[in-house]
Amino acid sequence: MKTKILIVEDESYTGAQMKQALGHPLLGESEVSLAPDGKTALYLLSETFFDLVLLDVVLPDIDGFKIAKELKERNIPFFMISSRDLPSDAILGFQAGAEDYLRKPVDSEELAVRVAHFLSRNTLFDGKKEGTLRLGQWTIDMKQQRVRIDQTDAPLTPIELKLLLLLAKRAGSYTSTEELAKGLWPEAPPNDLALAVRVHIRRLRTKLEQDPKAPRYIINKWGAGYRLHIEQES
């Protein structure tokens, strides 16, 4: 099955360049659609399921963050792309639910690598843990790399799923923020990734914990990192 990617970009040259970059052999067979504005993007999203959206922050008709909110509500993963280079912009992007944040001009090779890594989750684990972990009503199947609530797949974005599985791999032991960042974005530079990890941890706690301010399952310790507290392992 082809991977479906939507590029939301009003600059025709940049959009064409990004589309060409997604033809990289790393991505295999991909079906890439291009929306020049927010209205077109919302129409395409209503007609087609996309595996990933590359979203420009500044669009001519709709604020990119409004579309980001829509994507987050639908659990559609997205990267935010912007010509603005303030650190606070990246923070806002991650807080809006972005899986990654890239600054223009976007390097074609880097874009292909980041997208390919995001879409490929088959090599996440080395198979040392293949049992089932239980966190309240949540069940983590390490072998199938799936998380369920009862018999239904948990409403996690791909990056949240990957983060939870990384923690589950070393359940009971602390994993540093830097180690989690490397596991999530091995090709990305280390700058500011610790903040991105904390943002995704907070989002994961909101979905998993009964009281995110007093977490029961995702525990952190200053200087040590994060650990997953499990109730049952089989």
C-alpha positions as CSV (number, residue, x, y, z in Angstrom):
1,M,0.0,0.0,0.0
2,K,1.3,3.4,-1.0
3,T,2.1,6.0,1.7
4,K,-0.1,9.1,1.3
5,I,1.4,12.4,2.1
6,L,-0.1,15.9,1.9
7,I,2.0,19.0,1.4
8,V,0.2,22.2,2.4
9,E,2.4,25.0,0.9
10,D,1.4,28.2,-0.8
11,E,4.8,28.9,-2.5
12,S,4.6,26.8,-5.7
13,Y,8.4,26.5,-6.0
14,T,8.8,25.3,-2.5
15,G,5.9,22.9,-2.8
16,A,7.3,21.4,-6.0
17,Q,10.7,21.0,-4.4
18,M,9.3,19.2,-1.4
19,K,7.2,16.9,-3.6
20,Q,10.3,16.1,-5.6
21,A,12.2,15.4,-2.3
22,L,9.6,12.9,-1.3
23,G,10.4,10.8,-4.4
24,H,13.6,9.8,-2.6
25,P,14.2,6.0,-2.7
26,L,14.2,5.9,1.1
27,L,10.4,6.5,1.0
28,G,9.6,3.7,-1.4
29,E,6.2,4.2,-3.2
30,S,4.6,7.3,-2.0
31,E,1.5,9.2,-3.2
32,V,2.1,12.9,-2.7
33,S,-0.7,15.5,-2.9
34,L,-0.1,19.3,-2.9
35,A,-2.5,21.9,-1.5
36,P,-1.7,25.6,-2.2
37,D,-3.9,26.9,0.6
38,G,-5.7,25.9,3.8
39,K,-9.2,25.6,2.1
40,T,-7.8,23.1,-0.4
41,A,-6.0,21.2,2.4
42,L,-9.2,20.8,4.4
43,Y,-11.1,19.6,1.4
44,L,-8.4,17.0,0.6
45,L,-8.4,15.9,4.2
46,S,-12.1,15.3,4.1
47,E,-11.8,13.2,1.0
48,T,-8.6,11.1,1.7
49,F,-6.8,9.6,4.6
50,F,-3.2,10.8,4.8
51,D,-0.4,9.1,6.6
52,L,1.5,12.4,7.1
53,V,0.9,16.1,6.4
54,L,3.7,18.6,5.8
55,L,2.1,21.9,7.0
56,D,3.3,25.4,6.3
57,V,2.6,27.7,9.2
58,V,1.9,30.8,7.1
59,L,-0.9,30.3,4.6
60,P,-2.8,32.9,2.5
61,D,-6.3,32.1,3.8
62,I,-6.2,30.1,7.1
63,D,-3.8,30.2,10.0
64,G,-1.6,27.1,9.9
65,F,-2.2,26.6,13.6
66,K,-6.0,26.3,13.0
67,I,-5.3,23.4,10.5
68,A,-2.9,21.9,13.0
69,K,-5.7,21.9,15.6
70,E,-7.9,20.1,13.1
71,L,-5.2,17.5,12.3
72,K,-4.5,16.9,16.0
73,E,-8.3,16.3,16.7
74,R,-8.3,13.7,13.8
75,N,-5.1,12.1,15.0
76,I,-3.4,12.8,11.7
77,P,0.4,13.2,12.2
78,F,2.0,16.3,10.8
79,F,5.3,18.2,10.4
80,M,5.2,22.0,10.7
81,I,7.3,24.0,8.3
82,S,8.1,27.7,8.7
83,S,10.4,30.5,7.5
84,R,10.3,31.9,11.0
85,D,13.4,30.9,13.0
86,L,12.7,31.9,16.6
87,P,13.0,29.0,19.1
88,S,9.6,29.9,20.5
89,D,8.1,29.1,17.1
90,A,9.3,25.5,17.3
91,I,8.0,25.2,20.8
92,L,4.5,26.4,19.6
93,G,4.7,23.9,16.8
94,F,5.3,21.0,19.1
95,Q,2.7,22.2,21.6
96,A,0.2,22.3,18.7
97,G,0.9,18.6,18.1
98,A,3.5,18.6,15.5
99,E,5.7,15.4,15.2
100,D,8.6,17.5,13.9
101,Y,9.4,21.1,13.0
102,L,11.5,22.2,10.0
103,R,12.7,25.7,9.1
104,K,12.8,27.0,5.5
105,P,14.6,26.7,3.3
106,V,14.1,23.0,3.7
107,D,17.0,20.8,2.6
108,S,15.6,18.1,0.3
109,E,17.8,15.3,1.6
110,E,17.0,16.2,5.3
111,L,13.3,16.2,4.5
112,A,13.4,12.8,2.9
113,V,15.4,11.3,5.8
114,R,13.1,12.8,8.5
115,V,10.0,11.7,6.7
116,A,11.3,8.2,6.0
117,H,12.4,7.8,9.6
118,F,9.0,8.9,10.9
119,L,7.1,6.5,8.6
120,S,9.3,3.6,9.3
121,R,8.7,2.0,12.7
122,N,9.7,-1.6,11.9
123,T,13.1,-1.4,13.4
124,L,12.2,0.3,16.7
125,F,13.0,-2.7,18.9
126,D,15.6,-5.3,19.0
127,G,13.2,-7.9,20.3
128,K,14.5,-8.1,23.9
129,K,11.1,-7.5,25.3
130,E,8.2,-9.3,23.5
131,G,5.7,-9.7,26.3
132,T,2.6,-7.7,27.3
133,L,2.6,-4.8,29.7
134,R,-0.5,-3.5,31.5
135,L,-1.0,0.1,32.6
136,G,-4.5,0.3,34.1
137,Q,-6.9,-0.2,31.1
138,W,-4.0,0.1,28.7
139,T,-2.2,-2.9,27.2
140,I,1.1,-2.6,25.5
141,D,1.9,-5.5,23.1
142,M,5.7,-5.3,22.7
143,K,5.8,-8.0,20.0
144,Q,3.2,-6.3,17.8
145,Q,4.2,-2.8,18.9
146,R,0.6,-1.9,19.6
147,V,-1.2,-0.2,22.4
148,R,-4.8,-0.9,23.2
149,I,-7.6,0.1,25.5
150,D,-9.6,-3.1,26.0
151,Q,-9.6,-4.3,22.4
152,T,-9.4,-1.0,20.7
153,D,-6.2,0.7,19.4
154,A,-5.3,3.6,21.8
155,P,-5.8,7.1,20.3
156,L,-2.1,7.9,20.1
157,T,-0.3,9.7,17.3
158,P,2.7,7.8,15.8
159,I,5.2,9.8,17.8
160,E,3.3,9.2,21.1
161,L,3.2,5.5,20.3
162,K,6.9,5.4,19.6
163,L,7.7,7.3,22.8
164,L,5.6,5.0,24.9
165,L,7.1,1.9,23.3
166,L,10.6,3.3,23.9
167,L,9.8,3.7,27.6
168,A,8.2,0.3,27.7
169,K,11.3,-1.3,26.3
170,R,13.1,-0.2,29.5
171,A,10.1,-0.4,31.8
172,G,11.2,0.1,35.5
173,S,14.4,1.8,34.5
174,Y,15.1,5.5,33.9
175,T,15.8,6.6,30.4
176,S,17.4,10.1,29.9
177,T,15.8,12.8,27.9
178,E,18.7,12.7,25.5
179,E,18.3,8.9,24.9
180,L,14.6,9.3,24.2
181,A,15.4,12.1,21.8
182,K,17.9,9.9,19.9
183,G,15.3,7.1,19.8
184,L,12.7,9.4,18.4
185,W,14.8,11.5,16.0
186,P,18.2,9.7,15.4
187,E,19.0,11.8,12.3
188,A,18.1,15.1,13.8
189,P,20.5,17.5,15.5
190,P,20.4,17.4,19.3
191,N,19.6,21.1,19.8
192,D,16.3,21.8,21.6
193,L,15.2,18.1,21.3
194,A,15.0,17.8,25.1
195,L,12.2,20.3,25.1
196,A,10.4,18.4,22.3
197,V,10.6,15.2,24.3
198,R,9.1,17.0,27.3
199,V,6.2,18.3,25.2
200,H,5.4,14.8,23.9
201,I,5.7,13.3,27.4
202,R,3.1,15.9,28.6
203,R,0.8,15.0,25.8
204,L,1.2,11.3,26.4
205,R,0.4,11.8,30.1
206,T,-2.7,13.7,29.3
207,K,-4.0,10.7,27.4
208,L,-2.7,8.0,29.7
209,E,-2.8,9.3,33.3
210,Q,-5.9,9.9,35.3
211,D,-4.2,12.9,36.8
212,P,-1.4,14.2,34.5
213,K,-0.1,16.5,37.3
214,A,0.4,13.5,39.6
215,P,1.5,10.8,37.1
216,R,1.2,7.2,38.1
217,Y,2.7,5.5,35.1
218,I,5.2,7.9,33.5
219,I,7.5,8.9,36.3
220,N,10.4,11.4,36.0
221,K,13.3,12.0,38.3
222,W,15.6,15.1,38.0
223,G,18.9,14.1,36.4
224,A,17.8,10.6,35.6
225,G,15.0,11.0,33.1
226,Y,11.8,9.1,32.7
227,R,10.7,5.6,33.5
228,L,7.5,3.6,32.9
229,H,5.9,2.1,36.0
230,I,4.1,-1.1,35.1
231,E,1.5,-2.9,37.1
232,Q,1.6,-6.3,35.3
233,E,4.0,-7.9,32.8
234,S,3.3,-11.2,31.0
